[in-house]
Amino acid sequence: MSPTSTPSRPKVAVVYGSASDAATMSKAGATLGRFGVEFEEAVLSAHRAPRTLADWVDGLRDRGVAVVIAGAGLAAALPGTVAALTTLPVIGVPISGGALDGMDSLLAIAQMPPGVAVATVGLNNATNAAVLAVQILAVSDPDLAAKLATYKDDFEKAAADGLARAGASA
């Protein structure tokens, strides 16, 4: 299957193995959008369409992609397969489901062999995957770094405000 959306010069590729993962992985796109980071999105299975996946990965750098977010459940081969096929940073999002409710996908993504690095976020946490992608991009993009600093400041302020409200009601 081809990408579901391809902007002119995406910086991040968001890929997941099944349409049923879209609700979880949409949080990555929403977070990237909050930072104004262009991304492309694709539904590609490492098991059902390995040659199509390899072709897609092969074109990432030419399309301007600098970071890949790959979500997968169950056997969770997608993030590792993508990492094996590219030198771009890959962030894996384990997705809950199946008999082990996501523990299998978490372990499959986190336990990669030496030389096949996949950064792994928490179960279903596509938001953190997008924040990590932004942090990677912000290393060489001062404008994005400034947006990230504001995001972190706002995040801290909201947490402090919540604590203050909880303390006032106690």
C-alpha positions in Angstrom: 0.0 0.0 0.0 1.3 3.5 -0.8 1.5 6.3 1.7 -1.9 7.7 2.8 -0.6 11.3 2.7 2.6 12.7 1.3 3.4 16.4 1.8 5.9 18.1 -0.4 9.0 17.6 1.9 8.1 15.6 4.9 10.6 15.5 7.7 9.1 12.6 9.5 7.5 9.4 8.2 4.8 7.7 10.3 4.3 4.1 9.4 2.2 1.3 11.0 1.4 -2.2 10.0 -2.4 -2.2 10.0 -5.3 0.2 9.5 -6.5 -0.9 13.0 -3.4 1.0 14.4 -4.5 4.3 12.9 -6.3 5.6 16.1 -3.1 5.1 18.2 -0.7 6.4 15.6 -2.8 9.5 14.7 -1.5 11.0 17.9 1.9 11.2 16.4 0.6 13.2 13.4 -1.4 15.5 15.7 1.7 16.2 17.8 3.9 16.7 14.7 1.3 19.1 13.4 1.3 21.1 16.6 5.0 21.8 15.9 4.5 22.5 12.2 6.5 19.4 11.2 5.5 18.0 7.9 5.1 14.2 7.8 4.0 11.4 5.6 1.9 8.5 6.8 1.8 5.0 5.4 0.2 1.7 6.3 2.7 -1.0 5.4 3.1 -4.5 6.9 6.6 -6.0 7.4 5.0 -9.4 7.1 2.4 -9.0 4.4 4.2 -6.6 2.1 8.0 -6.8 2.7 9.1 -5.8 -0.8 6.7 -2.8 -0.8 8.0 -1.8 2.6 11.6 -2.1 1.5 10.9 0.1 -1.6 9.2 2.7 0.6 12.1 2.7 3.1 14.6 3.0 0.2 12.9 6.3 -0.9 12.7 8.0 2.5 15.9 10.0 2.4 15.1 11.2 -1.2 11.8 12.5 0.0 13.4 14.5 2.8 12.5 12.3 5.7 14.9 12.5 8.6 13.2 10.4 11.3 10.8 7.4 11.1 8.1 6.6 13.7 7.0 3.0 13.3 4.1 1.6 15.2 3.3 -2.1 15.5 1.5 -4.6 17.7 1.8 -8.3 18.3 5.0 -9.6 16.8 5.9 -5.9 16.1 8.5 -6.6 13.3 7.9 -3.3 11.5 10.1 -0.9 13.6 13.0 -3.3 13.5 12.6 -4.1 9.8 12.6 -0.4 9.0 15.7 0.1 11.2 17.5 -2.7 9.4 16.8 -1.1 6.1 17.8 2.5 6.8 20.4 4.6 8.7 17.7 7.1 9.7 16.7 7.2 13.3 13.7 4.9 14.0 11.3 5.4 16.9 9.1 2.4 17.7 5.7 2.6 19.2 4.5 -0.7 20.7 0.7 -1.0 20.3 -1.4 -3.0 22.7 -3.5 -5.9 21.6 -3.5 -9.7 21.4 -3.2 -12.2 24.2 -0.3 -10.3 26.0 -2.0 -6.9 25.6 1.1 -5.3 24.0 3.8 -6.7 26.2 4.9 -8.8 23.2 5.2 -5.8 21.0 7.0 -3.8 23.6 9.6 -6.5 24.1 9.9 -7.1 20.3 10.7 -3.5 19.7 12.9 -2.9 22.7 15.0 -6.1 22.3 16.7 -5.4 19.0 20.0 -7.0 18.2 23.2 -4.9 18.4 23.6 -2.6 15.3 19.8 -2.4 14.7 18.8 0.5 16.9 15.2 1.4 17.6 14.3 4.0 20.2 11.2 2.7 22.0 8.5 4.7 23.7 5.8 3.4 26.0 2.9 1.3 25.0 0.5 3.2 22.7 2.5 6.4 23.2 2.7 7.9 19.7 2.7 11.3 21.3 6.0 10.7 22.9 7.4 9.3 19.7 6.5 12.5 17.9 8.0 14.6 20.7 11.2 12.6 20.4 11.2 13.0 16.6 10.9 16.8 17.1 13.8 16.7 19.6 15.9 14.9 17.0 15.0 17.5 14.3 15.5 20.4 16.7 19.2 19.6 17.1 19.8 21.3 13.7 16.7 23.6 13.5 16.8 26.6 15.9 13.1 27.5 15.1 11.9 24.1 16.0 14.1 24.1 19.1 12.4 27.3 20.2 8.9 25.7 19.6 10.1 22.7 21.6 11.3 24.9 24.5 7.9 26.7 24.6 6.1 23.3 24.5 8.2 22.0 27.5 7.6 25.3 29.4 3.8 25.1 28.7 3.8 21.5 29.8 5.6 22.3 33.0 3.3 25.2 33.7 0.2 23.1 33.2 1.6 20.5 35.6 2.4 23.1 38.2 -1.0 24.7 37.9 -2.6 21.3 38.3 -0.6 20.7 41.5 -1.5 24.2 42.8 -5.2 23.5 42.2 -5.0 20.1 43.9 -3.3 21.7 46.9 -5.8 24.4 47.2 -8.7 22.0 47.3 -7.1 19.7 49.9 
